[in-house]
Amino acid sequence: MTENLAMDRIKHQVLENDVMLFMKGSPVFPQCGFSAAVVQILNHMGVKYSSTDVLEDPEVRQGIKDFSNWPTIPQLYVKGEFVGGCDILREMFEAGELEDYFDKAGVLRES
Amino acid sequence: MKRLDKIHSILSQALKPISIKITDDSDLHVGHAEASGAGETHFRLEIISEEFTNKTRVDRERLIHSLLADEFAAGLHSISIKASSPNDN
C-alpha cells in the first residue's frame, strides 16, 4: 500500500467512526501498557469505539503519527478530532473532564 | 551524554521549568516489541513551567514532543508526560 492510501484509510476511519482508537494490539489483547490503559478507560466509561491495530500495518503506524503530528500511540479521535494519547486521556478521566467531553461531543455511553 | 540528561537539558533550556523530574522507565518495558534491550527508550516526565499557561494538554505535549523530535528520531520510544503550569487550578 502506498503512503497516500494509508493516509486515506486513516482519514476515512477517523471520519467514519465517532470514537476511533489507534492502538497496539486489540482491545481484547492490547500489546502495550499505554494502549491497555486507554482501552480500560473507554470500557469503564461504557463508550462504544472502533479500533485499529497499528502493528498490523507499518504504513498506518507511521501515517497516524504524521496525521496528527503526534509521535506516539495510542491516539484517540472523537468525531474527527484528535483528543490525545494515554497521558492526556488518563488526566482527563481522573479530572472528570473526559465524561464532559464525550457528553458534549454527543457520544452515547452505557452506564 | 545519557538520554535522560540530554532530555533534561533540552527541556530546562527551552521551558525554564519551575520543577522538572525525569525517570527512565525503560526497564519496565523490556520485552516490549520496540524496547531494543539497550534501554533509554521509555521515560516519565513531570514538569511545571510558566510556558504551559493557557495551553491545552495537547499543546503542552506537542511543545515537548517538538523539542524532543531529534530524540524521537534517535530511538526514544515514549515519554509519559505530566505538564503543569503554576497557574493551573
N, CA and C atoms of all chains as a GROMACS GRO file, in nm:
protein
  600
    1MET      N    1   0.084  -0.119   0.000
    1MET     CA    2   0.000   0.000   0.000
    1MET      C    3   0.088   0.125   0.000
    2THR      N    4   0.049   0.222  -0.079
    2THR     CA    5   0.129   0.343  -0.079
    2THR      C    6   0.093   0.428   0.041
    3GLU      N    7   0.178   0.524   0.068
    3GLU     CA    8   0.159   0.610   0.184
    3GLU      C    9   0.026   0.685   0.178
    4ASN      N   10  -0.010   0.728   0.056
    4ASN     CA   11  -0.134   0.803   0.040
    4ASN      C   12  -0.257   0.720   0.068
    5LEU      N   13  -0.250   0.595   0.028
    5LEU     CA   14  -0.362   0.507   0.057
    5LEU      C   15  -0.376   0.485   0.207
    6ALA      N   16  -0.263   0.472   0.274
    6ALA     CA   17  -0.266   0.455   0.420
    6ALA      C   18  -0.328   0.580   0.483
    7MET      N   19  -0.287   0.695   0.432
    7MET     CA   20  -0.338   0.821   0.486
    7MET      C   21  -0.488   0.834   0.459
    8ASP      N   22  -0.530   0.792   0.340
    8ASP     CA   23  -0.673   0.796   0.307
    8ASP      C   24  -0.753   0.707   0.401
    9ARG      N   25  -0.695   0.592   0.430
    9ARG     CA   26  -0.765   0.499   0.517
    9ARG      C   27  -0.778   0.556   0.658
   10ILE      N   28  -0.671   0.620   0.704
   10ILE     CA   29  -0.674   0.682   0.836
   10ILE      C   30  -0.783   0.788   0.840
   11LYS      N   31  -0.783   0.874   0.740
   11LYS     CA   32  -0.883   0.982   0.735
   11LYS      C   33  -1.023   0.925   0.737
   12HIS      N   34  -1.041   0.823   0.656
   12HIS     CA   35  -1.172   0.758   0.647
   12HIS      C   36  -1.214   0.705   0.784
   13GLN      N   37  -1.124   0.636   0.849
   13GLN     CA   38  -1.156   0.578   0.980
   13GLN      C   39  -1.189   0.684   1.083
   14VAL      N   40  -1.112   0.792   1.081
   14VAL     CA   41  -1.132   0.900   1.177
   14VAL      C   42  -1.267   0.968   1.154
   15LEU      N   43  -1.305   0.981   1.028
   15LEU     CA   44  -1.430   1.050   0.998
   15LEU      C   45  -1.553   0.960   1.012
   16GLU      N   46  -1.534   0.832   0.984
   16GLU     CA   47  -1.649   0.741   0.984
   16GLU      C   48  -1.686   0.690   1.123
   17ASN      N   49  -1.592   0.695   1.215
   17ASN     CA   50  -1.618   0.641   1.347
   17ASN      C   51  -1.620   0.752   1.452
   18ASP      N   52  -1.729   0.760   1.526
   18ASP     CA   53  -1.741   0.866   1.627
   18ASP      C   54  -1.628   0.860   1.728
   19VAL      N   55  -1.595   0.741   1.769
   19VAL     CA   56  -1.482   0.724   1.862
   19VAL      C   57  -1.388   0.622   1.802
   20MET      N   58  -1.270   0.668   1.768
   20MET     CA   59  -1.174   0.584   1.695
   20MET      C   60  -1.042   0.579   1.770
   21LEU      N   61  -1.000   0.459   1.801
   21LEU     CA   62  -0.874   0.442   1.875
   21LEU      C   63  -0.770   0.371   1.789
   22PHE      N   64  -0.657   0.435   1.772
   22PHE     CA   65  -0.542   0.371   1.708
   22PHE      C   66  -0.453   0.320   1.820
   23MET      N   67  -0.430   0.191   1.821
   23MET     CA   68  -0.362   0.129   1.935
   23MET      C   69  -0.269   0.017   1.889
   24LYS      N   70  -0.194  -0.036   1.985
   24LYS     CA   71  -0.112  -0.154   1.957
   24LYS      C   72  -0.185  -0.275   2.012
   25GLY      N   73  -0.217  -0.367   1.925
   25GLY     CA   74  -0.294  -0.484   1.963
   25GLY      C   75  -0.442  -0.454   1.950
   26SER      N   76  -0.523  -0.538   2.011
   26SER     CA   77  -0.668  -0.521   2.003
   26SER      C   78  -0.721  -0.490   2.143
   27PRO      N   79  -0.844  -0.440   2.152
   27PRO     CA   80  -0.900  -0.414   2.286
   27PRO      C   81  -0.896  -0.537   2.376
   28VAL      N   82  -0.910  -0.655   2.317
   28VAL     CA   83  -0.906  -0.777   2.398
   28VAL      C   84  -0.763  -0.814   2.435
   29PHE      N   85  -0.672  -0.796   2.340
   29PHE     CA   86  -0.531  -0.824   2.367
   29PHE      C   87  -0.441  -0.706   2.333
   30PRO      N   88  -0.443  -0.603   2.418
   30PRO     CA   89  -0.354  -0.489   2.392
   30PRO      C   90  -0.209  -0.534   2.400
   31GLN      N   91  -0.127  -0.478   2.312
   31GLN     CA   92   0.014  -0.518   2.307
   31GLN      C   93   0.105  -0.417   2.374
   32CYS      N   94   0.049  -0.325   2.447
   32CYS     CA   95   0.130  -0.222   2.508
   32CYS      C   96   0.052  -0.167   2.627
   33GLY      N   97   0.122  -0.136   2.734
   33GLY     CA   98   0.055  -0.090   2.856
   33GLY      C   99  -0.023   0.039   2.837
   34PHE      N  100   0.028   0.127   2.751
   34PHE     CA  101  -0.039   0.255   2.730
   34PHE      C  102  -0.170   0.235   2.654
   35SER      N  103  -0.166   0.148   2.554
   35SER     CA  104  -0.289   0.115   2.481
   35SER      C  105  -0.388   0.047   2.576
   36ALA      N  106  -0.338  -0.041   2.659
   36ALA     CA  107  -0.425  -0.113   2.753
   36ALA      C  108  -0.495  -0.015   2.847
   37ALA      N  109  -0.423   0.088   2.889
   37ALA     CA  110  -0.479   0.185   2.983
   37ALA      C  111  -0.596   0.260   2.919
   38VAL      N  112  -0.580   0.296   2.792
   38VAL     CA  113  -0.686   0.371   2.724
   38VAL      C  114  -0.809   0.281   2.702
   39VAL      N  115  -0.785   0.156   2.664
   39VAL     CA  116  -0.894   0.060   2.647
   39VAL      C  117  -0.973   0.047   2.777
   40GLN      N  118  -0.899   0.040   2.887
   40GLN     CA  119  -0.962   0.025   3.017
   40GLN      C  120  -1.051   0.145   3.050
   41ILE      N  121  -1.002   0.263   3.021
   41ILE     CA  122  -1.081   0.384   3.047
   41ILE      C  123  -1.208   0.384   2.962
   42LEU      N  124  -1.193   0.355   2.834
   42LEU     CA  125  -1.310   0.357   2.744
   42LEU      C  126  -1.412   0.251   2.785
   43ASN      N  127  -1.363   0.134   2.819
   43ASN     CA  128  -1.454   0.027   2.862
   43ASN      C  129  -1.525   0.067   2.990
   44HIS      N  130  -1.448   0.123   3.080
   44HIS     CA  131  -1.504   0.165   3.209
   44HIS      C  132  -1.616   0.268   3.188
   45MET      N  133  -1.596   0.355   3.091
   45MET     CA  134  -1.694   0.461   3.067
   45MET      C  135  -1.810   0.414   2.980
   46GLY      N  136  -1.801   0.292   2.933
   46GLY     CA  137  -1.910   0.239   2.851
   46GLY      C  138  -1.920   0.304   2.715
   47VAL      N  139  -1.808   0.349   2.664
   47VAL     CA  140  -1.808   0.414   2.533
   47VAL      C  141  -1.791   0.308   2.425
   48LYS      N  142  -1.871   0.320   2.321
   48LYS     CA  143  -1.853   0.231   2.206
   48LYS      C  144  -1.747   0.291   2.116
   49TYR      N  145  -1.650   0.211   2.077
   49TYR     CA  146  -1.543   0.265   1.993
   49TYR      C  147  -1.497   0.163   1.891
   50SER      N  148  -1.435   0.214   1.787
   50SER     CA  149  -1.369   0.128   1.690
   50SER      C  150  -1.220   0.138   1.713
   51SER      N  151  -1.147   0.036   1.672
   51SER     CA  152  -1.003   0.044   1.691
   51SER      C  153  -0.929  -0.016   1.573
   52THR      N  154  -0.806   0.030   1.558
   52THR     CA  155  -0.716  -0.027   1.458
   52THR      C  156  -0.587  -0.064   1.527
   53ASP      N  157  -0.538  -0.182   1.492
   53ASP     CA  158  -0.409  -0.228   1.546
   53ASP      C  159  -0.299  -0.181   1.451
   54VAL      N  160  -0.222  -0.082   1.496
   54VAL     CA  161  -0.120  -0.026   1.406
   54VAL      C  162  -0.005  -0.124   1.383
   55LEU      N  163   0.007  -0.223   1.469
   55LEU     CA  164   0.116  -0.320   1.450
   55LEU      C  165   0.093  -0.406   1.326
   56GLU      N  166  -0.032  -0.407   1.281
   56GLU     CA  167  -0.063  -0.488   1.162
   56GLU      C  168  -0.026  -0.417   1.033
   57ASP      N  169   0.000  -0.288   1.039
   57ASP     CA  170   0.029  -0.215   0.918
   57ASP      C  171   0.130  -0.103   0.943
   58PRO      N  172   0.254  -0.125   0.902
   58PRO     CA  173   0.360  -0.027   0.928
   58PRO      C  174   0.329   0.111   0.870
   59GLU      N  175   0.253   0.114   0.758
   59GLU     CA  176   0.225   0.245   0.698
   59GLU      C  177   0.121   0.322   0.776
   60VAL      N  178   0.026   0.251   0.832
   60VAL     CA  179  -0.072   0.317   0.918
   60VAL      C  180  -0.002   0.361   1.047
   61ARG      N  181   0.088   0.278   1.092
   61ARG     CA  182   0.160   0.308   1.215
   61ARG      C  183   0.239   0.438   1.203
   62GLN      N  184   0.307   0.455   1.091
   62GLN     CA  185   0.379   0.580   1.069
   62GLN      C  186   0.280   0.690   1.031
   63GLY      N  187   0.182   0.655   0.948
   63GLY     CA  188   0.086   0.752   0.897
   63GLY      C  189   0.009   0.822   1.007
   64ILE      N  190  -0.029   0.749   1.110
   64ILE     CA  191  -0.109   0.809   1.215
   64ILE      C  192  -0.026   0.910   1.295
   65LYS      N  193   0.104   0.886   1.300
   65LYS     CA  194   0.191   0.982   1.369
   65LYS      C  195   0.201   1.112   1.290
   66ASP      N  196   0.205   1.099   1.158
   66ASP     CA  197   0.211   1.218   1.072
   66ASP      C  198   0.076   1.289   1.068
   67PHE      N  199  -0.029   1.210   1.070
   67PHE     CA  200  -0.165   1.262   1.057
   67PHE      C  201  -0.194   1.371   1.160
   68SER      N  202  -0.154   1.345   1.284
   68SER     CA  203  -0.183   1.442   1.389
   68SER      C  204  -0.058   1.506   1.445
   69ASN      N  205   0.053   1.483   1.378
   69ASN     CA  206   0.178   1.536   1.428
   69ASN      C  207   0.194   1.498   1.576
   70TRP      N  208   0.179   1.372   1.601
   70TRP     CA  209   0.185   1.318   1.737
   70TRP      C  210   0.269   1.192   1.732
   71PRO      N  211   0.381   1.186   1.804
   71PRO     CA  212   0.478   1.078   1.779
   71PRO      C  213   0.450   0.945   1.846
   72THR      N  214   0.344   0.937   1.925
   72THR     CA  215   0.326   0.812   1.998
   72THR      C  216   0.185   0.754   1.979
   73ILE      N  217   0.174   0.629   2.013
   73ILE     CA  218   0.049   0.554   2.006
   73ILE      C  219   0.025   0.499   2.146
   74PRO      N  220  -0.095   0.496   2.198
   74PRO     CA  221  -0.225   0.515   2.134
   74PRO      C  222  -0.263   0.660   2.105
   75GLN      N  223  -0.362   0.674   2.015
   75GLN     CA  224  -0.422   0.803   1.983
   75GLN      C  225  -0.573   0.785   1.975
   76LEU      N  226  -0.645   0.877   2.039
   76LEU     CA  227  -0.790   0.869   2.035
   76LEU      C  228  -0.850   0.988   1.960
   77TYR      N  229  -0.945   0.956   1.872
   77TYR     CA  230  -1.016   1.059   1.796
   77TYR      C  231  -1.164   1.050   1.828
   78VAL      N  232  -1.226   1.165   1.851
   78VAL     CA  233  -1.370   1.168   1.876
   78VAL      C  234  -1.432   1.265   1.775
   79LYS      N  235  -1.527   1.214   1.700
   79LYS     CA  236  -1.593   1.293   1.596
   79LYS      C  237  -1.492   1.367   1.507
   80GLY      N  238  -1.391   1.298   1.469
   80GLY     CA  239  -1.294   1.353   1.376
   80GLY      C  240  -1.185   1.437   1.440
   81GLU      N  241  -1.195   1.454   1.570
   81GLU     CA  242  -1.098   1.542   1.636
   81GLU      C  243  -1.002   1.462   1.723
   82PHE      N  244  -0.874   1.497   1.716
   82PHE     CA  245  -0.774   1.430   1.799
   82PHE      C  246  -0.790   1.475   1.944
   83VAL      N  247  -0.808   1.380   2.034
   83VAL     CA  248  -0.825   1.415   2.176
   83VAL      C  249  -0.694   1.404   2.252
   84GLY      N  250  -0.621   1.298   2.228
   84GLY     CA  251  -0.493   1.284   2.297
   84GLY      C  252  -0.445   1.141   2.300
   85GLY      N  253  -0.333   1.125   2.370
   85GLY     CA  254  -0.276   0.993   2.391
   85GLY      C  255  -0.307   0.948   2.533
   86CYS      N  256  -0.231   0.851   2.579
   86CYS     CA  257  -0.260   0.788   2.707
   86CYS      C  258  -0.258   0.886   2.825
   87ASP      N  259  -0.155   0.969   2.833
   87ASP     CA  260  -0.143   1.060   2.949
   87ASP      C  261  -0.260   1.156   2.956
   88ILE      N  262  -0.293   1.213   2.841
   88ILE     CA  263  -0.399   1.313   2.837
   88ILE      C  264  -0.533   1.249   2.873
   89LEU      N  265  -0.559   1.132   2.817
   89LEU     CA  266  -0.686   1.066   2.846
   89LEU      C  267  -0.695   1.028   2.993
   90ARG      N  268  -0.584   0.984   3.046
   90ARG     CA  269  -0.583   0.946   3.188
   90ARG      C  270  -0.608   1.069   3.275
   91GLU      N  271  -0.542   1.178   3.243
   91GLU     CA  272  -0.562   1.302   3.320
   91GLU      C  273  -0.705   1.351   3.308
   92MET      N  274  -0.758   1.349   3.186
   92MET     CA  275  -0.896   1.395   3.165
   92MET      C  276  -0.993   1.306   3.240
   93PHE      N  277  -0.967   1.178   3.237
   93PHE     CA  278  -1.055   1.083   3.306
   93PHE      C  279  -1.052   1.110   3.457
   94GLU      N  280  -0.934   1.123   3.511
   94GLU     CA  281  -0.922   1.143   3.656
   94GLU      C  282  -0.983   1.276   3.699
   95ALA      N  283  -0.979   1.374   3.612
   95ALA     CA  284  -1.034   1.505   3.647
   95ALA      C  285  -1.185   1.512   3.617
   96GLY      N  286  -1.241   1.404   3.563
   96GLY     CA  287  -1.383   1.403   3.530
   96GLY      C  288  -1.414   1.477   3.400
   97GLU      N  289  -1.309   1.521   3.330
   97GLU     CA  290  -1.330   1.601   3.208
   97GLU      C  291  -1.368   1.515   3.089
   98LEU      N  292  -1.326   1.390   3.093
   98LEU     CA  293  -1.349   1.304   2.977
   98LEU      C  294  -1.499   1.278   2.961
   99GLU      N  295  -1.565   1.261   3.074
   99GLU     CA  296  -1.709   1.240   3.074
   99GLU      C  297  -1.778   1.358   3.004
  100ASP      N  298  -1.742   1.479   3.046
  100ASP     CA  299  -1.798   1.600   2.985
  100ASP      C  300  -1.767   1.604   2.837
  101TYR      N  301  -1.645   1.567   2.805
  101TYR     CA  302  -1.603   1.572   2.666
  101TYR      C  303  -1.692   1.481   2.580
  102PHE      N  304  -1.713   1.360   2.625
  102PHE     CA  305  -1.796   1.267   2.548
  102PHE      C  306  -1.940   1.317   2.542
  103ASP      N  307  -1.990   1.367   2.655
  103ASP     CA  308  -2.128   1.417   2.657
  103ASP      C  309  -2.145   1.532   2.560
  104LYS      N  310  -2.052   1.626   2.564
  104LYS     CA  311  -2.060   1.743   2.476
  104LYS      C  312  -2.048   1.703   2.330
  105ALA      N  313  -1.967   1.601   2.304
  105ALA     CA  314  -1.949   1.556   2.166
  105ALA      C  315  -2.068   1.472   2.120
  106GLY      N  316  -2.159   1.444   2.213
  106GLY     CA  317  -2.278   1.366   2.178
  106GLY      C  318  -2.249   1.217   2.162
  107VAL      N  319  -2.146   1.169   2.233
  107VAL     CA  320  -2.114   1.027   2.227
  107VAL      C  321  -2.195   0.954   2.334
  108LEU      N  322  -2.267   0.852   2.290
  108LEU     CA  323  -2.351   0.778   2.385
  108LEU      C  324  -2.265   0.685   2.471
  109ARG      N  325  -2.306   0.673   2.596
  109ARG     CA  326  -2.234   0.582   2.686
  109ARG      C  327  -2.335   0.491   2.754
  110GLU      N  328  -2.293   0.368   2.773
  110GLU     CA  329  -2.375   0.277   2.854
  110GLU      C  330  -2.325   0.288   2.996
  111SER      N  331  -2.419   0.302   3.090
  111SER     CA  332  -2.367   0.312   3.227
  111SER      C  333  -2.406   0.188   3.306
  112MET      N  334   2.652   1.167   2.625
  112MET     CA  335   2.562   1.205   2.733
  112MET      C  336   2.444   1.108   2.736
  113LYS      N  337   2.404   1.072   2.854
  113LYS     CA  338   2.287   0.985   2.865
  113LYS      C  339   2.163   1.057   2.814
  114ARG      N  340   2.070   0.982   2.758
  114ARG     CA  341   1.949   1.045   2.703
  114ARG      C  342   1.871   1.121   2.811
  115LEU      N  343   1.869   1.065   2.930
  115LEU     CA  344   1.795   1.133   3.037
  115LEU      C  345   1.853   1.273   3.061
  116ASP      N  346   1.983   1.281   3.063
  116ASP     CA  347   2.048   1.412   3.086
  116ASP      C  348   2.023   1.506   2.969
  117LYS      N  349   2.024   1.448   2.850
  117LYS     CA  350   2.002   1.528   2.731
  117LYS      C  351   1.860   1.587   2.734
  118ILE      N  352   1.763   1.502   2.762
  118ILE     CA  353   1.623   1.548   2.769
  118ILE      C  354   1.612   1.657   2.875
  119HIS      N  355   1.675   1.631   2.986
  119HIS     CA  356   1.671   1.727   3.097
  119HIS      C  357   1.725   1.863   3.051
  120SER      N  358   1.838   1.861   2.982
  120SER     CA  359   1.899   1.989   2.944
  120SER      C  360   1.819   2.059   2.833
  121ILE      N  361   1.766   1.982   2.738
  121ILE     CA  362   1.686   2.044   2.631
  121ILE      C  363   1.563   2.112   2.691
  122LEU      N  364   1.492   2.041   2.777
  122LEU     CA  365   1.368   2.095   2.832
  122LEU      C  366   1.395   2.209   2.931
  123SER      N  367   1.502   2.196   3.006
  123SER     CA  368   1.535   2.302   3.103
  123SER      C  369   1.565   2.432   3.032
  124GLN      N  370   1.642   2.420   2.923
  124GLN     CA  371   1.678   2.541   2.849
  124GLN      C  372   1.557   2.606   2.784
  125ALA      N  373   1.473   2.523   2.722
  125ALA     CA  374   1.363   2.578   2.642
  125ALA      C  375   1.246   2.623   2.729
  126LEU      N  376   1.221   2.554   2.838
  126LEU     CA  377   1.097   2.578   2.912
  126LEU      C  378   1.119   2.644   3.048
  127LYS      N  379   1.244   2.662   3.087
  127LYS     CA  380   1.275   2.724   3.216
  127LYS      C  381   1.180   2.673   3.326
  128PRO      N  382   1.177   2.543   3.346
  128PRO     CA  383   1.077   2.488   3.438
  128PRO      C  384   1.101   2.529   3.584
  129ILE      N  385   0.990   2.541   3.656
  129ILE     CA  386   0.997   2.564   3.799
  129ILE      C  387   1.039   2.434   3.866
  130SER      N  388   0.991   2.324   3.810
  130SER     CA  389   1.040   2.195   3.856
  130SER      C  390   1.035   2.096   3.741
  131ILE      N  391   1.128   2.004   3.742
  131ILE     CA  392   1.134   1.903   3.636
  131ILE      C  393   1.187   1.773   3.695
  132LYS      N  394   1.116   1.665   3.665
  132LYS     CA  395   1.159   1.535   3.715
  132LYS      C  396   1.146   1.435   3.602
  133ILE      N  397   1.255   1.369   3.568
  133ILE     CA  398   1.252   1.270   3.460
  133ILE      C  399   1.298   1.135   3.516
  134THR      N  400   1.223   1.032   3.483
  134THR     CA  401   1.260   0.898   3.526
  134THR      C  402   1.276   0.810   3.403
  135ASP      N  403   1.379   0.728   3.404
  135ASP     CA  404   1.397   0.631   3.296
  135ASP      C  405   1.320   0.504   3.333
  136ASP      N  406   1.212   0.480   3.259
  136ASP     CA  407   1.126   0.364   3.286
  136ASP      C  408   1.156   0.248   3.193
  137SER      N  409   1.264   0.257   3.119
  137SER     CA  410   1.290   0.159   3.013
  137SER      C  411   1.287   0.015   3.065
  138ASP      N  412   1.334  -0.004   3.188
  138ASP     CA  413   1.337  -0.139   3.244
  138ASP      C  414   1.198  -0.202   3.251
  139LEU      N  415   1.098  -0.116   3.268
  139LEU     CA  416   0.961  -0.168   3.281
  139LEU      C  417   0.907  -0.218   3.148
  140HIS      N  418   0.975  -0.182   3.040
  140HIS     CA  419   0.923  -0.215   2.907
  140HIS      C  420   1.011  -0.315   2.834
  141VAL      N  421   1.100  -0.380   2.906
  141VAL     CA  422   1.184  -0.482   2.842
  141VAL      C  423   1.093  -0.594   2.792
  142GLY      N  424   1.121  -0.640   2.671
  142GLY     CA  425   1.039  -0.746   2.616
  142GLY      C  426   0.929  -0.691   2.527
  143HIS      N  427   0.902  -0.564   2.542
  143HIS     CA  428   0.809  -0.489   2.459
  143HIS      C  429   0.869  -0.486   2.318
  144ALA      N  430   0.782  -0.488   2.216
  144ALA     CA  431   0.831  -0.500   2.080
  144ALA      C  432   0.938  -0.398   2.042
  145GLU      N  433   0.925  -0.276   2.091
  145GLU     CA  434   1.018  -0.171   2.048
  145GLU      C  435   1.138  -0.155   2.141
  146ALA      N  436   1.130  -0.214   2.259
  146ALA     CA  437   1.242  -0.196   2.351
  146ALA      C  438   1.359  -0.278   2.298
  147SER      N  439   1.463  -0.210   2.258
  147SER     CA  440   1.575  -0.278   2.194
  147SER      C  441   1.652  -0.362   2.295
  148GLY      N  442   1.632  -0.335   2.423
  148GLY     CA  443   1.711  -0.403   2.525
  148GLY      C  444   1.825  -0.315   2.568
  149ALA      N  445   1.856  -0.216   2.484
  149ALA     CA  446   1.966  -0.126   2.515
  149ALA      C  447   1.923  -0.017   2.614
  150GLY      N  448   1.794  -0.009   2.640
  150GLY     CA  449   1.744   0.089   2.736
  150GLY      C  450   1.727   0.227   2.675
  151GLU      N  451   1.693   0.322   2.762
  151GLU     CA  452   1.674   0.462   2.723
  151GLU      C  453   1.567   0.480   2.615
  152THR      N  454   1.461   0.401   2.625
  152THR     CA  455   1.353   0.410   2.527
  152THR      C  456   1.226   0.471   2.587
  153HIS      N  457   1.205   0.448   2.716
  153HIS     CA  458   1.080   0.491   2.781
  153HIS      C  459   1.111   0.579   2.901
  154PHE      N  460   1.051   0.698   2.901
  154PHE     CA  461   1.076   0.790   3.011
  154PHE      C  462   0.947   0.844   3.068
  155ARG      N  463   0.956   0.895   3.189
  155ARG     CA  464   0.841   0.960   3.250
  155ARG      C  465   0.885   1.100   3.292
  156LEU      N  466   0.803   1.197   3.259
  156LEU     CA  467   0.839   1.336   3.283
  156LEU      C  468   0.730   1.406   3.362
  157GLU      N  469   0.773   1.473   3.468
  157GLU     CA  470   0.681   1.563   3.539
  157GLU      C  471   0.743   1.700   3.535
  158ILE      N  472   0.671   1.795   3.481
  158ILE     CA  473   0.731   1.926   3.461
  158ILE      C  474   0.630   2.038   3.489
  159ILE      N  475   0.677   2.140   3.557
  159ILE     CA  476   0.593   2.258   3.583
  159ILE      C  477   0.665   2.378   3.523
  160SER      N  478   0.595   2.449   3.435
  160SER     CA  479   0.658   2.565   3.371
  160SER      C  480   0.552   2.670   3.337
  161GLU      N  481   0.593   2.794   3.346
  161GLU     CA  482   0.506   2.905   3.305
  161GLU      C  483   0.468   2.894   3.158
  162GLU      N  484   0.556   2.831   3.080
  162GLU     CA  485   0.532   2.818   2.936
  162GLU      C  486   0.401   2.746   2.905
  163PHE      N  487   0.350   2.670   3.000
  163PHE     CA  488   0.228   2.593   2.974
  163PHE      C  489   0.100   2.670   3.005
  164THR      N  490   0.115   2.787   3.062
  164THR     CA  491  -0.002   2.866   3.098
  164THR      C  492  -0.088   2.894   2.974
  165ASN      N  493  -0.217   2.873   2.990
  165ASN     CA  494  -0.312   2.896   2.880
  165ASN      C  495  -0.292   2.804   2.759
  166LYS      N  496  -0.219   2.694   2.779
  166LYS     CA  497  -0.207   2.596   2.670
  166LYS      C  498  -0.289   2.472   2.706
  167THR      N  499  -0.351   2.412   2.605
  167THR     CA  500  -0.426   2.288   2.629
  167THR      C  501  -0.328   2.175   2.656
  168ARG      N  502  -0.382   2.064   2.705
  168ARG     CA  503  -0.296   1.948   2.729
  168ARG      C  504  -0.227   1.903   2.601
  169VAL      N  505  -0.305   1.902   2.493
  169VAL     CA  506  -0.246   1.858   2.365
  169VAL      C  507  -0.133   1.952   2.325
  170ASP      N  508  -0.154   2.082   2.339
  170ASP     CA  509  -0.049   2.178   2.300
  170ASP      C  510   0.075   2.166   2.389
  171ARG      N  511   0.053   2.141   2.516
  171ARG     CA  512   0.168   2.124   2.607
  171ARG      C  513   0.252   2.005   2.566
  172GLU      N  514   0.183   1.894   2.536
  172GLU     CA  515   0.260   1.774   2.496
  172GLU      C  516   0.326   1.795   2.360
  173ARG      N  517   0.254   1.864   2.271
  173ARG     CA  518   0.312   1.888   2.138
  173ARG      C  519   0.440   1.969   2.150
  174LEU      N  520   0.436   2.067   2.239
  174LEU     CA  521   0.555   2.150   2.259
  174LEU      C  522   0.672   2.063   2.304
  175ILE      N  523   0.646   1.976   2.399
  175ILE     CA  524   0.752   1.888   2.448
  175ILE      C  525   0.798   1.791   2.339
  176HIS      N  526   0.701   1.734   2.268
  176HIS     CA  527   0.739   1.643   2.158
  176HIS      C  528   0.828   1.714   2.056
  177SER      N  529   0.792   1.838   2.023
  177SER     CA  530   0.869   1.905   1.919
  177SER      C  531   1.011   1.935   1.968
  178LEU      N  532   1.023   1.967   2.095
  178LEU     CA  533   1.157   1.992   2.149
  178LEU      C  534   1.241   1.864   2.148
  179LEU      N  535   1.172   1.751   2.158
  179LEU     CA  536   1.244   1.623   2.166
  179LEU      C  537   1.243   1.547   2.033
  180ALA      N  538   1.210   1.617   1.926
  180ALA     CA  539   1.197   1.550   1.795
  180ALA      C  540   1.324   1.470   1.759
  181ASP      N  541   1.440   1.528   1.783
  181ASP     CA  542   1.564   1.458   1.749
  181ASP      C  543   1.579   1.330   1.830
  182GLU      N  544   1.537   1.336   1.954
  182GLU     CA  545   1.547   1.218   2.040
  182GLU      C  546   1.450   1.109   1.993
  183PHE      N  547   1.330   1.150   1.951
  183PHE     CA  548   1.235   1.051   1.898
  183PHE      C  549   1.295   0.986   1.773
  184ALA      N  550   1.359   1.067   1.691
  184ALA     CA  551   1.418   1.014   1.569
  184ALA      C  552   1.534   0.920   1.601
  185ALA      N  553   1.595   0.939   1.718
  185ALA     CA  554   1.715   0.862   1.752
  185ALA      C  555   1.685   0.744   1.844
  186GLY      N  556   1.558   0.709   1.858
  186GLY     CA  557   1.529   0.587   1.934
  186GLY      C  558   1.449   0.604   2.061
  187LEU      N  559   1.420   0.729   2.097
  187LEU     CA  560   1.327   0.750   2.209
  187LEU      C  561   1.192   0.696   2.165
  188HIS      N  562   1.135   0.609   2.247
  188HIS     CA  563   1.010   0.546   2.203
  188HIS      C  564   0.888   0.614   2.264
  189SER      N  565   0.894   0.642   2.392
  189SER     CA  566   0.780   0.710   2.451
  189SER      C  567   0.820   0.788   2.574
  190ILE      N  568   0.752   0.898   2.593
  190ILE     CA  569   0.773   0.974   2.714
  190ILE      C  570   0.635   1.008   2.770
  191SER      N  571   0.615   0.960   2.891
  191SER     CA  572   0.488   0.982   2.956
  191SER      C  573   0.496   1.118   3.025
  192ILE      N  574   0.398   1.204   2.996
  192ILE     CA  575   0.413   1.345   3.034
  192ILE      C  576   0.306   1.393   3.129
  193LYS      N  577   0.348   1.459   3.234
  193LYS     CA  578   0.256   1.535   3.317
  193LYS      C  579   0.308   1.678   3.318
  194ALA      N  580   0.245   1.764   3.240
  194ALA     CA  581   0.293   1.901   3.224
  194ALA      C  582   0.194   1.996   3.289
  195SER      N  583   0.241   2.072   3.387
  195SER     CA  584   0.152   2.165   3.456
  195SER      C  585   0.207   2.307   3.449
  196SER      N  586   0.115   2.397   3.468
  196SER     CA  587   0.153   2.538   3.481
  196SER      C  588   0.129   2.578   3.625
  197PRO      N  589   0.207   2.669   3.679
  197PRO     CA  590   0.181   2.713   3.816
  197PRO      C  591   0.046   2.782   3.827
  198ASN      N  592  -0.012   2.820   3.714
  198ASN     CA  593  -0.141   2.888   3.715
  198ASN      C  594  -0.260   2.795   3.694
  199ASP      N  595  -0.231   2.663   3.684
  199ASP     CA  596  -0.343   2.569   3.672
  199ASP      C  597  -0.422   2.569   3.802
  200ASN      N  598  -0.552   2.544   3.789
  200ASN     CA  599  -0.633   2.536   3.911
  200ASN      C  600  -0.614   2.401   3.978
   0.00000   0.00000   0.00000
